[in-house]
Amino acid sequence: MDSTHDIVIVGGGHNGLTAAAYLARAGRSVLLLERDDHVGGAAISADAFAGVDARLSRYSYLVSLLPARIIDELGLAIELARRRYSSYTPDPANPSTGLLVDSGDQAATRASFDRIGADKDVARWQQFGDDLVRAAVALFPTVCEPLPARSEARRLVGDDELWKELIEHPLGDMITRRFGNDLVRGVVATDGLIGTFTSVHDASLDANRCFLYHSIGNGTGDWDVPIGGMGAVTGELERVARAAGARILTGAEVTGVDPDGAVRYRVDGREETVRGGRVLANVAPWVLRGLLGEAPGDKPEGAQVKVNLLLRRLPRLLDPTVSPEAAFGGTFHINETLTQLEGGYATARSGQIPTPLPCEIYCHSLTDPSILSPELAATGAHTLTVFGLHTPDRLTHPDNAATRAQLQAAVLASLNSVLAEPIEDLLLTAAAGAPCIETKTTADLEAALNLPGGDIFHGLLSWPFLEDDEPRDTAAQRWGVATEHARILLCGAGARRGGGVSGIGGHNAAMAVLEGD
């Protein structure tokens, strides 16, 4: 036994760093073990293309759920930029027109609804936005507090009909009742399908939970761009954790955890063991069970493909009424009508890649050109991040390279269906002459980030409340970080209220430790 610490944290993703910062600041001795040669997990920036001076947010890319409370309490020097445009969605039946939701110009948004024949949905869209903000204002302040009971959360929302729509009935019921246009319905539905393989009509309500987390961030639901890239967020968390006295050891792969707090790890070819008064697991619960020597159970399944591109300029659109700067200035939805989303789910369930593939695109460099060198930015170059839905891990072949090529082709075909020029013609080239495009499958995420099945949420999301009859006897139960072992707590995306770049899992694990001590 080489040492003992009050806290040993397994995994150096952003939640592990958050927990380390809070606990070290509270005077606890903290050791964080990270298998990679750097911390950050999915929340990193990387030079993805050799010889090209661009720092891409390689995996995670936007921030909504990171509470201002955590930023303020830890003194994080990070800047999040709001995007003017909410979304643009070409009409797949007629890509020369589309829906542009302009948060800075209500009249322009109304005119855009009119152009796609959705004039009756304008007022419904505005009312729906107001309703979601009310739910967000009621529920988001609770995510950094002990879990409320279901009945308490319902009282906080204060609207039984809205509660039933969001929490008790399938998301598709609300969408089809509130909106008449298939494209508008799809724009709403996508927030229930990010990384979640399901139908919006499924009685499991998996889409509802995903939708809720995508809608309540900081009481507004806005998704902001981290200035300097996602690595800037991780860099600040690492800085404050180290400044508080946390010991961070990279290149340390945890190989086993015992319920009594012993953690075995491998570093520099040596086998080491450390004991923690508490062990905080910033890994998926499925992974933790394996480290404990327990039967891991059913493996989680991610359902997305991520494609990063670097372009010499933004592409021209088939829609002449919308500039590329506006279209790519928010979330660019492609082939995501509700009919296409539901059809894509059925196709993927049958074992095939959906055609066309539902996708959404983000252009970080329009809001934050600092991720490009001044010289590269001056040329008009831009990054694009494409997130393809309904590509579950079950579609991955034993030859992941073949899967990667198929999914990349499906993404590019979907994107080209709404452009006036092939996206391939705009790709910059890296040092060796290869085009600046990289594709990450669920298998790639598992290999690089230890996400089982490539599941970005570490498993199915949970409601941000306890059922009225659920136990709350321990601090870990009240904070939503409990495991079957008293010394071991979850502190990552697999905790209650986990998922996304939020720091909430790390904060709540730290609070459970401090309350329980």
N, C-alpha and C positions, 0 to 999 in steps of 0.2 A: 504494500500500500504506500504510494509515494507521497500522498498529501491528503488533506481533508479541507473542504471548503463548506461554508454555509450553503452555497448554491452552486450546483453544476448544471450548465445549460448545454443541451445536446442540439447543435445546429445553430449556425450563425446567420440565418436569414434576418430580415428586418424586425420580426417579432422577438427573436432571441436577443437582438441588440437592444430593443426597447426594454425588455425585462431586465437585462444586465444593467442598463443605465439607471432604472428606478431602484433596483435592489442595492447596487453599489452606492448610490447616493444616500440610501437609508442606512449605510454602515455595514452591510453584509459583505462577506468575502465571496467573490463571484469568479468562477472559472467557466469560460465559454469555449466549447470545442467545436471546430468546424473542419470538415473533411477536405474542403477545397483549399487552394492557396490564397483565397480572399474571402471576405465576408459579403453578405448581401443576398445570397440565394437568387431568387428571381428578380429582385429589385436592384439590378446592376446596369451600368452603362459599359459598352465594349466597343473597341475598334474592330468591327465585324469584317471589314474588307481591307486586306493588306495594301498599304501604300496610299490609302484614302483617309484623309484626316476628318473623320466623322465619328462621333461617339453616340452610338445608338442605344436606346433603352431596349435591350435585347429581348427580354421576356415580358415583364410588366412595363406599362407605358403611361398610364394615366392615374391620377389620384383623386379620390372622392371621399373615401371612408376614414382617412387619417384625421382624427379629431383635432380641432384647433387647441383643445385642452392639452393634448399630449405635446403638441408643438410648443405651447407656452410653458408648460411645466418643466419640460426638459431643456428649454432654451434653444430649440433647433433653429439655426439660421438657414431656413429654406424658403423659397419663393414659389408660389403656385399661381400660374397665370390662367385667368378665365378666358374662354374662347367666345367670340361674339356669336358665331353660328352654332346652333344646336345640331342640325343635321341636314343632309341633302340626300334625297332618294330618287334616282331616275325611275320612271315608269317602265317596267320591263316590256310592256306591250307596245310602248312608244318612247324609246329612250331619248327622243328629241325634246321631251318635257320631263319635269320632275318636281318634287316637293322640296323647297328650301325653307327651313325653319330658321328665321333670322331673329335672334333674341333682341337685336337692337332696332328692329323696324317691324312693328306689328302689321302695318299696312302691306308691306312687302310679303309678309308671311301669309296674310289673308289672300292676296292676289295669287300666290303660289298654290294655295289650296284650291282656288277657283280654277287654275289652269289644268289641274289634274282631275277636275270634276268632283272635288270633295268639299264644295262650299258649305254643305250642311254639317260638316265635321269641324269647322273652325271653332264655333262656340263650345262644342263638346271638348275639343282639344284644350282650350283655355280653362274650362271648368275642371277637366281632369288634372291639369297641372296644378291648379289651386288645391285640389283635394290631396294630391300627393305631397305637396308642401305641408299641409296640415298634419298629415301622418308623420312626415319626417320631423317636423318640429316637436311632435309629441314623443316619438320613439327614439330619435337619435341621442338625446341627452342620457338615456338609460344605458347606452352601450359601455360606458366607463363607470358603471355602478353595479352593485349586485343585481342579478337577474330579477326582473319583476315577474310576478305570476301572470298567467294568461289573463285572468280577470282584471288584474291591475293594469296591464297593458291596454286592454280593451277600454277601460275607463279613461286612460290617458288620451287615446285617440278620440274618444267622445263622439263617435258617429257610428252607430251600429251597422248601417248599410255599407259604409265604406269599409268597416272592419270585415264584414262578411265577404265583400268583393275581394279584398286583399288577402285574407287569412283563411277563410272557410270554404270558399268555392273555387273551382279551377280558374286560373287566370284567363283562359279563353272565354269563359262565360262573361266576364267583365268587358273584355275587349270587343266581343261581337255585339254585346248589348249597347255599349257606349258609342261605337263607331260603325259607320256603314261602308266606308271605302276600304278595299282590300289592302291597298298600299299603306294607308294610315294605320290600319290594324297591325300590319307587319312591323312598322316602325316601333310601335308600342311593345309588341310581343318580343322583339329581340332582347330586351333587357331581362327577360325571363329565361333566356337560352344561352347566355354567355357561359361557355364551359360546362353546360348542363345538357345532357342528352335526354330529352323528353319531349312530349307534346304539351302545348299549353292547355290542352283539354284533359290531361291525365289527372286522375283522382288522387295521385300521390302528393300533389301540390308542390312537387320539386320546382316547377317553374315559378310558382308564387314566392317561394323563399328566395330564389335567385333574383326575382324582380324586386322584392322588397329591399334587399341590400343594395341593389343598383339605383334605388330611388330615394334613399334617406340620408345620404352622406352629408354631414354637417348641417342638417336641417334644410338643405336646398336640393340635394340630389345632383348637383353640378359635378362634372368630371373635369378636373383641371390638369394643366400641363406643368410638370415639375421643371423649373428653369435649371438648365445644366444637365437635364436628363435624370432618369431614376437613380443613377449612381450618386447624384448629389444628395438625395434623401438618405440613402444608406451611409454615405460618407459622414453626414452630420450625426446620425445615430451612433456610428462607431466612435466618432470624436467625443461625444458626451459620455459614452460608456467608459472609454479609456480614461477620460479626465476624472471620472468619478472613482476610478480605481479598479474597474473590472479587468481581469486578466483574460485576454483573448488569444487563443492558441489555434492557428490555422495549420493545415496539413495533418490534422488529428482526426482520424476516422474512428468513430465509436463502433465497437464490435459487440458490445453487450451491456445490458443494464440489469441490475438486481433490485428487487423490491426494497431491500434494506438501504439503498442509496449508493451502492458500489457501481461505478461506471468504468468499463474496460475500453481502452482505445489504443490505436496503433499510430505511432508518430516516428518518423525517421527510421523506420524498420524495427522499432522497439515496441514491445507490448507493455502498456502501462495501465495502472488502475488508480482511480481517485474515488474518494467517498464524499458524497454531498449530504448535508442535512436534509436538503430537498433537491430533487432532480427535476428540471424543467425541460420538457421534450418539445423542441421546435422542429419536430418531424411529424409526418402523418401518423395518426393512430395505428394504421395498418403496419407501418414501419416500426413503431414503438413496440407493438406486440411481438414482432419478430425479434427485436433486440432483447426482449424479456424472455425469449424462449417459449412463448405461447403460440398457440395456433392462431395465425393472423386473420383467418376468416376470408370472406369474399374480398377480392382486390377491387379498390376503387377504379373508376374508368373516366378518364378525361374525354373530351369530345370536341377538340378544336385543333386547327393547324394555324401556325403563325408564320408569316412571310415578311421579311424585312427587305426593302428595296431602296436603292439610292439612285435618283434620277438627275439628269442634267437640267431638266426643267419639269414643271407640272404638265401633265397631258391635257390636250384639248378634249372637250366634251362633245357629245352629240347634241346636247341641249345648248342652243346658242344664247339662251336668256340668262344663263348663270356662268359667272366667271370661274375658272379653276380655283382661284384663291378663295372664293366663297364656298364652292362645293367641297373642297378639301380642308376648309377652315374649321369644320366641326367633325361629326361622325358621318362618313359617306357610306350609306347603305346600298348594297348591290344585290339584286335578286332576292329581296327579303319582304315580299308581300306575305301576308299570312298564309295564302294558298301555297306559295313556294316553300315557306318554312315548314308547314305541315307535310307537304309532299317530300321535302328533303329528309325529314325525320323518317318517314315511311321507307324511303329508298335506302337510307343508311341502316335501318333495322333489318332490311332484307340482305344486307351485306355488300351494298354497292355505294360508290361515291356519288352523292347527289349531282345531277346535271340539270340546270346550272347550280353551282355551289353558292349557297347564301354566304355573303361576305360583308364585312365592314372595314373601313379604312380610316386611319388617323395619320395626319401629317404634322409631326412634332415640330419640324423646322419652320413652318409658317408662323407659329406662335413663339417659338424659341430658337432663333437661328444660332444661338451660342453653342449648340452641339456640333456645328460645322466650323471649320477654321474660317477666319475672315476671307481668306483667298477663295476657298470653296464656295462660301455663301455668296460672294460677289459674282460668281459665274451664273447664279440663278438655280443652283442645285437644290434639291429637296429630298428628304426622306419620306418614305411611305411605309406604314405598318398595316398589313392586311391580316385580319382575324377571320378565319373561315369556320363556320358553324357546322354542326351535324357531321363531324368526322371522328366518330368514336374510336377508341383504342382497338376495338375488335376488328376494325378495317386494316390494321397494321399487319403487313406480311412478315414472315420470318426474315426476308430481305428488306430491311428498313429503307435502304437506298431506293428500292423500287417503289415503295410506298411514298417516299418523299418526292420522287419524280412525278408520280401520278397526281398527288395532291397539289404540287406546285403548278402543274399543267392545268388542273381544274381551277385553281385560284386565278391564274392569268387569263384563262378563257372567260371566266365570269367577269373579271375586270374589263377585259377588252370589249365585252358585249355592250358597254355603255360609253366607250371612248371613241373619239373620231380618228384615233391613230393607235397602232399597237404599242402597248406599254414596253415591249421588249426593245423597241427602237430607241427608247429614251434612257435605258440603263447605262450608267457610268461603268467603266471597267476598272478592275483592281490592278495591282502591280503586275501580276502574271498574265493580264489580258482577259481574265474571267469576268463575266458580268457581275455587277454588284447586286446579287440577290441571294438570300439564304432562307431556307425553309426549315421549320422546327415542327416535327411531328410529336405525337404523344410519347412515342418511344424515345425520341431525342430528349424530351423533358424528363423522362424517368432516368435516363442515363446521366444527364448533366446535373439535375437538381434533386434526384432521389424522390421524385413525385410518383407514387405508384400509379401505374396506368396513365401517367401524364395528367393526373387530376390536379388542376390548379387550386382547388379548394380543399385538398387533402381528404376528400370524401364528400358526401352529401351535406349541403348546408342545413343548419338547424334554425329554428325560430329564435328571435332575440328575447325569448321569455321562457320560463319554466311552466309546465302544466301545473294546475292548481294542486294536484296531488303528488307532484314530484318531491323527493326529499331535498331539504336545504339545511341539513344538520351541520355540515362542515363549511368552512370558508371556501374550500375548493368547489363544493357543490353550488354555493350561492353565487360564486363568480363564474361558473360555467367552465371550469378547467380541471375537473376531477377525473381521475382514473380509478381503477379498482384498487390501487395501492396508495396508501396515505402519503408516502414520501414523494410520489411521482405525480407531477402536474403537467397538463398540456399547456403550451404557451404559443402555439402556432395557429395556422389556419384551421386546424381540426378542432380547436376549442369552440365552445358555444360562442356565437357572434364572430367567428373567425372568417377568413376569406378576404381576398383583396389586399392591397398595400394599405394597412390600417394601423398597425401597432396595437390594435385592441387586444388581441390574444396575449401579447407580451405584457401589456399594462395590467390586464386582469389577473394573469398568473402572479405578477409581482404583488398586486394588492391582496390576493388570497394568501400569499406567504406572510405578508406583513400583518394581516388580520389574524392569521392562525398562530403566529409566534407569541 
